[in-house]
Each structure stands twice: as structure tokens, then as C-alpha cells.
Amino acid sequence: MRYPNSAMKFAVTSDDQILKGHQPAQAPEPLFHVALVEPEIPQNTGNIGRTCVGTRSDLHLVGPLGFKITDKNLKRAGLDYWQHLSWKHHETRESWAAEIKDPRRMFYFSAKGSRHYYDVQFQKGDWLVFGKETKGLPDDLLQQNEDQTLLIPILGPVRGYNVSTAVAIVAFEFLRQLREKGEMPEDHILDPAVLAAEDSDL
């Protein structure tokens, strides 16, 4: 599926209901959780949502968003996979933190990290936390979790990677580790008729 240039530009009218989350019927237990703290760019969140569906993870949006999520805007953007995404918007960091069962299994990704992400042994149920596009994660959050702040290697003259790219990098390292331990579920194979009907960008 390819998006037009105007995809996910969220022009909201007063009649649109802003969505706060969705749990698909009979959704399996997520392998891991992805949290975006104050995401600003809807296209990135849309791409990350797609990655979450494909990797059987759920998505948590934390704090104020730089866009509005409504049924109308999801349809306009062509995000037909969004119905399969388990996601929730936590309006504050405090309300999000209240749902964390084990803070030791939260990993924060930043160019300020002290060790590489591939030096960690991930476990099912872990949290992968990423910051806003313009500033990354808040300094206080990084300072409070210095030992759990991880770095994705940067070998060239860039400040960092696009957040949707960063999520995909770590998500597939997570799956690789699960596969090595024999814990990764079997690949989901789509019905050929469904594949034929889609304008796939794979």
C-alpha cells in the first residue's frame, strides 16, 4: 500500500471523535511494547504502527501528540492495517508509568546512551521507548534511567536516525533474539487472495 503525499495530514473538524486507543478482538499477547513519548510527525507514527502489527507488538503514545487520530483521518491516510493494531494513548507520563509492571525491563533509546542496543538480552514483554522527532527523550527520563538507555550505532555525520527506522532496527533485533531462543511465533502468512487485492509496497 502506498500513501499519497497528503497521507496522515490530520485536519480535524469539530465533528471528529479523537480516538484514545484500540484493542483488536482476540489479540494475542504482545511480544513487546513500543512507547513513543510525545510523537510529533503522524507519518512516523503510522509507519511505526505498521511495524508493530507486523512484529506482534503493541504501541503506546505518551503525552501530548503533534496530530489527531480519528477514524476519518485513518481512512484518509489509507491505514487499513490500523484495525489490527493494539494501541493506547496515555495523556501523561504518570498515567503511562502506572501501567508498567517491571520498570527494569524498560529500555530507552537515545544518542546519549552509554551502551549499544545489541549488548542487551531482550525478553518477552519488554518496553522499547523512543522520543519525539525534534528533541528525543526528555533529559530527566534519561538521567533517571541511565543504565537502561541504549544507543543505536551512528557511523556517519548524522545526529540520529528517523524514529520509525530506529523502532524497526530494534524490533527486528528483538525478534532475532527470540528466534535464537526458540521463542518466536511462526510467520503469519496472508491469504494469497488478500495479497493479490492489495497494492503492496513490500
C-alpha positions in Angstrom: 0.0 0.0 0.0 1.4 3.4 -1.0 0.4 6.7 0.6 -0.3 9.9 -1.3 1.8 12.9 -0.3 -1.0 14.2 1.8 -1.2 11.0 3.8 -1.8 11.4 7.5 -2.1 15.2 7.5 -4.6 15.3 10.3 -7.1 18.1 9.5 -9.7 17.5 12.2 -13.2 19.0 12.3 -15.3 19.5 15.4 -17.4 16.5 14.4 -14.5 14.1 14.5 -14.0 11.9 17.6 -10.4 11.7 18.7 -9.5 8.1 19.4 -7.7 7.1 22.6 -6.8 3.5 21.8 -7.9 0.2 20.3 -7.6 -3.5 21.3 -8.4 -5.9 18.5 -10.7 -8.7 19.3 -8.8 -11.9 20.3 -5.5 -10.1 20.0 -2.6 -12.3 21.1 -0.3 -11.3 24.0 2.2 -8.8 22.5 5.8 -9.9 22.3 6.9 -6.4 23.4 5.7 -2.9 23.8 6.8 0.2 21.8 6.3 3.6 23.5 6.6 6.9 21.7 6.9 9.9 24.1 5.3 13.0 22.6 5.5 12.0 18.9 5.2 14.9 16.5 5.0 13.6 13.0 2.0 11.5 12.1 3.7 9.7 9.2 6.3 8.3 11.5 3.6 7.1 14.0 1.8 5.5 11.0 4.9 3.6 9.9 5.7 2.5 13.5 2.1 1.3 13.9 2.6 -0.9 10.8 5.8 -2.3 12.2 4.0 -3.1 15.5 1.3 -5.0 13.6 3.9 -6.9 11.7 6.0 -7.7 14.8 3.1 -8.6 17.1 3.9 -5.7 19.4 1.6 -3.0 20.8 2.0 0.8 20.6 1.8 3.3 23.4 1.6 7.0 22.7 2.7 9.1 25.7 1.9 12.7 26.4 0.7 15.4 24.0 0.7 14.4 20.3 1.6 16.6 17.4 -1.5 15.3 15.5 -5.0 14.0 16.0 -6.1 10.4 15.5 -9.7 10.0 14.2 -11.5 7.4 12.1 -11.8 9.9 9.3 -8.1 10.6 9.3 -7.1 7.0 9.4 -9.3 6.2 6.4 -8.0 9.3 4.6 -4.4 8.1 5.2 -5.2 4.6 3.9 -4.1 3.0 7.1 -6.2 -0.2 6.7 -3.9 -2.1 9.0 -4.7 0.2 11.9 -7.7 -2.0 12.9 -5.2 -4.8 13.7 -3.0 -2.5 15.9 -3.3 -2.7 19.7 -2.6 0.8 20.8 -3.3 3.3 23.6 -2.8 7.0 24.2 -1.6 7.9 27.7 -2.1 11.6 28.2 0.6 11.9 30.8 3.9 10.1 31.6 2.5 9.5 35.1 -0.6 7.6 33.8 1.7 5.6 31.5 4.1 4.7 34.3 1.2 3.4 36.4 0.8 0.6 33.9 4.4 -0.6 33.9 4.8 -3.9 35.8 8.6 -4.1 35.8 10.5 -0.8 35.3 13.7 -2.8 35.0 12.5 -4.2 31.6 12.2 -0.7 30.0 14.8 0.4 27.5 15.2 4.0 26.4 16.8 4.8 23.0 18.9 7.8 22.6 22.2 9.1 21.0 23.1 9.8 24.6 23.1 6.1 25.5 26.1 4.5 27.2 25.9 1.1 25.6 24.7 -0.4 22.3 21.3 -2.0 21.9 22.7 -5.3 20.7 24.5 -5.7 24.1 21.2 -6.3 25.8 19.4 -9.6 26.1 15.7 -8.7 25.5 12.8 -10.7 26.9 9.2 -11.0 26.0 7.2 -8.2 27.5 10.0 -5.6 27.3 9.3 -2.0 26.7 11.2 -0.1 23.9 10.9 3.7 24.5 11.6 6.4 21.9 11.4 10.2 22.0 10.0 12.9 19.9 11.4 13.6 16.4 12.9 17.1 17.2 14.4 16.5 20.7 14.4 12.8 21.5 13.6 11.7 25.0 13.4 14.2 27.9 16.7 14.6 29.8 15.1 13.8 33.1 13.8 10.5 31.9 17.3 9.6 30.5 19.0 10.7 33.7 16.7 8.6 35.8 17.3 5.5 33.6 20.9 5.9 32.6 21.7 2.2 32.9 18.7 1.3 30.6 19.5 3.9 28.0 20.7 2.3 24.8 22.5 3.6 21.7 22.0 2.6 18.1 25.4 3.0 16.4 25.9 6.1 14.3 28.9 5.8 12.0 28.4 8.8 9.8 27.8 12.5 10.2 24.1 12.4 11.2 22.5 13.4 14.6 20.4 10.3 14.6 18.0 8.1 12.7 14.4 8.7 11.8 12.3 7.4 14.7 10.4 4.9 12.5 13.7 3.5 11.3 15.1 3.3 14.8 12.0 1.4 16.0 12.3 -1.1 13.2 16.1 -1.7 13.9 15.5 -2.6 17.5 12.2 -4.5 16.8 13.9 -6.9 14.5 16.9 -7.4 16.8 14.3 -8.3 19.4 12.8 -10.9 17.1 16.2 -12.2 16.1 16.9 -12.9 19.8 13.6 -14.5 20.3 14.3 -16.8 17.3 17.7 -17.8 18.7 15.9 -18.8 22.0 13.2 -20.7 20.1 10.5 -18.3 21.3 9.4 -16.5 18.1 6.0 -17.4 16.8 5.6 -18.8 13.3 5.4 -16.3 10.5 1.9 -15.1 9.7 1.1 -16.0 6.1 -1.6 -13.9 4.4 -4.2 -15.5 2.2 -3.0 -15.1 -1.4 -6.3 -13.5 -2.4 -5.7 -10.8 0.2 -2.2 -10.2 -1.1 -3.4 -10.0 -4.7 -6.1 -7.4 -3.7 -3.6 -5.1 -2.0 -1.3 -2.5 -3.6 1.6 -3.8 -1.5 4.8 -1.9 -1.1 6.8 -4.9 0.1 
